[in-house]
Each structure stands twice: as structure tokens, then as C-alpha cells.
Amino acid sequence: VLADNISPKTIAKAISENRVTCMMGVASIYETLVRFYESNPFDSSSLRVPESGGMHVNPALAQKFREKFGVSMVPVWGSTETTGIALANAVNDTKKEGSMGKPCPYYQVKIVGETGEELAENDIGEMAIKGPAVSAGYLGSPEESKKSIRDGWFFTNDLVKKDMDGDFYFLSRKSGMMKVAGMKVFPGEIEDVLRSHPKIAEAAVIKLQDRLHGEVPKAFIVLEEGAEIGRMAIHRYCENKMAKYKIPRVVEFISELPKSSGGKILYRELQ
């Protein structure tokens, strides 16, 4: 079923009228679908595989979606360089909220430290992927190929960790990670906490330069319709859920986050 735009009204109509069973979208599309459903309930009983890739699925969204639609989102990870999905959650298994899942068949995945060593469970590093579907390089760009693909491994620029069961968790793009007074801070962790607040609809975190701390986090927040909350209340909420140095130093309320035509948050515009 082809949709000519990604508005929640269009998607809802496509699902209900065509009895759609499986769909693919980025997390922000599912976020708008949840909010639309609250005021415009529609028949989603046919939907059994709501697959989500392209950006991190925060636990708060996964929980809201399951409560509204009675089916769990299926987070996956893929890229052009891996010729599609390389990590995925199983459709029918119990999913760990926030997880990208496990490597798909024929893919090897490892987490690499700053000096190239493979890291242990729960250590944070860059995800590298190898397999017969991984690209050999970029056409006409030998320098870019050398930087990103080494010994058959594609270095994704994504900072992740792996738990003892082999499930992988996204934390940040390498370019998004910040050092606050020497301590590593990952935007994804902060965004998950902010989005768990019942009055916050969406949140995005970037880094700001700071003379005293080197870098500090700034949060852009979209409130739920009709909701009101002050910056100090957000600060107090974060204090109970994260280390003090991770709390956004600057909070800006905006009506909507800038997004691509496919629904991805445009962090560069926020920066």
C-alpha cells in the first residue's frame, strides 16, 4: 500500500481501509500515530508487524504504542552499506525495550573501542558489522572507503553496547556524543528520560560548547497538546533519573522538531 505522505491521518486511513498487516517507519512516525489515535481512534486490528528502523525507539514510545494498539513495535537496525537490515528483534519474542535486537543471519557484529580492541558486554563503543551483504566500499571515494570499511568490517559511527544476552542498544552517533567536564554523555540516554515524562511528546538533545565544562547538553522539547511544565520541573524530574552532569543545561520549548520527508529528526538544523 503506497502512501503519498507520512501524516498520521493518511497512515491511519491506509491501515484501516486496506487491512495492512505489516508496516515500516521511523520512530517519529509511530510517535505521531500514537498521538493521533488518542483523539481519533481507528481500526488497527490487522496490524501485526509494526517495524521501526532509521532511528532509536525509546522505551516510553514502545510502551505507549503497545498500550494503544495491542501489538509491540519491532525495532531493527540497517543501513545502505549493509544492504538492508543487519540487526532485528524477533517478531513474536518478548522484546527488551530500547534494544535494536540481535544480528540477523549471515551478519557478524562487534563493538570496538577507541584503540580498535573488541569490547566486552555493557562497554560502550562503535558498532562494526561484517558479512557477505556488507558493501566493499564507496564508488569513486577511496578515502571514504578506507575510513569506513576496514578488513571487511563496516564501521557504523554508531555508539552502542551489548548485554549478556547478546542484545544491542543504541546510545548515540559518534558525532553526537559529548564530554561534559571530561565525562562521556550520550544524547540518546537523556532523550529516553525526557520522553518518559507524561507531559513531553518529543525531545531531541544536542551539545553546546561551554567555557567551563567543555560541552553541555541542550534539550529541545515538544510538549503534549495542552500540557504546561517549566524548566525547573524538568530539571527536578531528570535529577531522579540520571547523573547531575547529564541533565540538560539548556532547555528550549518548540512547537515541533525539524524532520526529513521520511520523518527523521534533523539534528543538524537544531545544532
C-alpha positions in Angstrom: 0.0 0.0 0.0 1.6 3.3 -1.1 1.0 6.4 0.9 1.7 9.8 -0.6 2.7 11.4 2.7 3.5 10.5 6.3 0.8 12.3 8.1 -0.8 10.2 10.8 -4.3 10.7 9.2 -3.0 9.2 5.9 -1.3 6.3 7.6 -4.2 5.5 9.8 -6.6 5.5 6.8 -4.2 3.2 4.9 -4.1 0.7 7.7 -7.8 0.6 8.4 -9.1 0.7 4.8 -6.5 -1.8 3.4 -6.2 -4.1 6.4 -2.5 -3.5 6.5 -0.6 -6.3 8.4 3.0 -5.0 8.3 4.5 -1.5 8.0 7.9 0.1 8.2 8.5 3.6 9.6 10.9 5.6 11.7 10.1 6.1 15.4 8.8 9.6 15.0 6.1 8.4 12.6 4.9 5.9 15.3 5.0 8.8 17.8 2.6 10.9 15.8 0.4 7.8 15.2 0.1 7.3 18.9 -0.9 10.9 19.5 -3.4 10.8 16.6 -5.0 7.6 17.9 -5.7 9.3 21.3 -8.2 11.7 19.7 -9.0 9.8 16.5 -9.3 6.1 17.3 -9.1 3.9 14.1 -9.3 0.2 13.3 -5.7 -1.1 13.6 -6.7 -4.7 14.4 -5.0 -6.1 11.2 -1.6 -4.7 12.2 0.8 -7.4 13.5 4.3 -6.2 12.5 5.0 -2.5 13.1 8.7 -2.5 12.2 10.8 0.6 13.1 14.2 1.5 11.8 16.2 4.5 10.9 16.3 6.0 14.4 16.2 4.9 18.1 13.0 3.6 19.6 12.8 4.9 23.1 11.2 2.7 25.8 8.4 5.2 26.5 7.2 5.2 22.9 7.4 1.3 22.7 5.2 1.1 25.8 2.7 3.7 24.6 2.3 2.0 21.2 1.8 -1.4 22.8 -0.9 0.0 25.1 -2.8 1.8 22.3 -2.5 -0.8 19.6 -2.1 -4.1 21.4 0.9 -5.1 19.4 4.7 -4.5 20.0 6.8 -2.4 17.7 9.7 -4.4 16.1 12.9 -2.2 16.3 15.6 -3.0 13.7 18.9 -1.6 12.5 20.1 -1.3 8.9 22.0 0.9 6.5 22.8 1.3 2.8 26.2 -0.2 3.5 24.8 -3.4 5.0 22.3 -3.7 2.1 19.4 -3.6 4.5 18.6 -4.8 8.0 21.5 -6.2 9.9 20.1 -6.4 13.4 16.5 -7.0 14.4 14.1 -8.1 17.2 12.2 -11.3 16.6 8.5 -10.6 15.8 7.0 -13.0 18.3 9.5 -13.0 21.1 9.4 -10.8 24.2 11.4 -7.6 23.3 13.7 -5.7 25.6 12.6 -2.1 25.5 15.3 0.1 23.9 17.0 -2.8 22.2 17.8 -3.0 18.5 17.8 -6.8 18.8 20.4 -9.3 17.7 22.4 -9.8 14.5 20.4 -11.2 11.6 21.7 -14.4 9.9 24.9 -14.0 7.9 26.0 -10.9 9.8 28.7 -10.6 12.4 28.5 -7.6 14.8 31.1 -6.4 17.3 31.7 -3.3 19.5 35.1 -1.7 19.1 36.9 0.7 21.5 38.9 3.8 20.6 42.1 1.9 20.0 40.4 -0.8 17.9 40.0 -3.5 20.5 36.8 -5.5 20.8 34.9 -4.6 23.9 33.1 -6.7 26.5 29.5 -6.8 27.5 28.0 -3.5 28.6 31.0 -1.5 27.4 30.2 1.4 25.1 32.0 1.6 21.7 31.5 1.9 17.9 29.5 -0.9 16.2 31.2 -2.7 13.3 29.4 -5.1 11.0 30.8 -7.8 8.7 29.1 -10.2 6.2 28.5 -11.1 2.6 26.0 -8.3 2.2 28.3 -5.5 3.5 29.5 -3.1 0.8 33.1 -3.3 -0.4 33.3 0.5 -0.4 32.1 3.7 -1.9 32.3 4.2 -5.7 34.9 6.8 -6.6 35.7 7.6 -2.9 38.7 5.5 -1.9 39.5 7.7 1.2 35.9 7.4 2.5 36.0 3.7 1.8 39.3 3.3 3.7 37.9 5.2 6.7 34.6 3.4 7.0 35.3 -0.2 5.7 38.4 -2.0 7.1 39.2 -5.7 6.7 35.6 -6.3 5.5 34.2 -4.6 8.6 31.9 -1.6 8.2 32.3 0.9 11.0 28.9 2.4 11.5 29.7 5.6 13.5 27.0 4.4 16.0 28.0 4.1 19.7 26.3 1.0 21.2 26.5 -1.5 23.9 25.6 -5.2 24.2 24.1 -7.0 27.1 24.8 -10.5 28.4 22.0 -12.0 26.2 23.5 -10.5 23.0 21.0 -7.7 22.5 22.4 -4.4 21.2 21.4 -0.9 22.4 22.0 2.4 20.6 23.3 5.3 22.6 24.4 8.0 20.1 26.1 8.8 16.9 29.9 9.3 17.5 29.5 12.9 16.3 26.7 13.4 18.9 28.5 12.2 21.9 29.7 15.0 24.2 32.2 15.3 27.0 30.9 17.2 30.0 33.8 18.1 32.2 35.6 15.0 30.8 32.6 12.7 31.4 31.1 11.0 28.3 27.4 11.8 27.8 25.1 10.2 25.2 22.1 12.2 23.8 20.0 9.0 23.5 20.1 8.4 27.2 18.9 11.9 28.0 16.2 11.7 25.3 14.8 8.5 26.7 14.4 10.0 30.2 12.8 13.2 28.8 10.3 11.2 26.7 9.3 9.2 29.7 7.7 12.3 31.2 3.9 12.2 30.6 3.8 15.9 29.5 6.6 15.6 27.0 5.6 14.4 23.5 9.1 14.6 21.8 12.6 15.6 22.7 15.9 15.9 21.0 19.3 16.6 22.6 22.4 18.3 21.1 25.7 19.5 22.5 26.7 23.1 23.2 30.2 24.4 23.7 30.7 25.6 27.2 33.7 27.6 28.6 33.7 25.9 32.0 32.7 22.3 31.2 33.8 22.0 27.5 30.4 20.8 26.3 26.9 20.6 27.8 23.6 19.1 26.7 20.8 21.2 25.3 17.3 19.8 25.0 14.6 20.8 22.5 11.2 19.8 23.9 7.8 19.4 22.3 5.0 19.2 24.9 1.8 17.2 24.7 -1.1 19.2 23.5 -2.4 21.5 26.2 0.4 20.5 28.6 2.4 23.0 30.7 5.6 22.4 32.5 8.5 24.7 33.5 12.3 24.2 33.0 12.9 23.7 36.8 10.3 20.9 36.9 12.1 19.2 34.0 15.4 19.6 35.9 13.9 18.0 39.0 12.5 15.1 37.0 15.9 14.5 35.5 17.7 14.7 38.8 15.9 11.5 40.0 16.8 9.6 36.8 20.3 10.5 35.8 23.7 11.8 37.0 23.7 15.5 37.5 26.3 16.2 34.8 23.9 14.6 32.2 21.0 16.9 33.0 20.3 19.4 30.1 21.9 22.7 31.0 19.7 24.5 28.5 16.0 23.7 27.7 14.1 25.2 24.7 10.4 24.6 24.1 9.4 24.4 20.4 6.2 23.6 18.7 7.7 20.8 16.5 11.0 19.2 15.8 12.5 19.7 12.3 12.2 16.4 10.3 13.1 15.0 6.9 10.4 13.9 4.5 10.8 10.4 5.9 10.3 11.5 9.5 13.8 11.5 10.8 14.8 14.3 13.2 17.2 16.8 11.6 19.8 17.2 14.3 22.0 19.4 12.1 19.2 22.0 11.9 18.8 22.0 15.7 22.6 22.4 16.1 
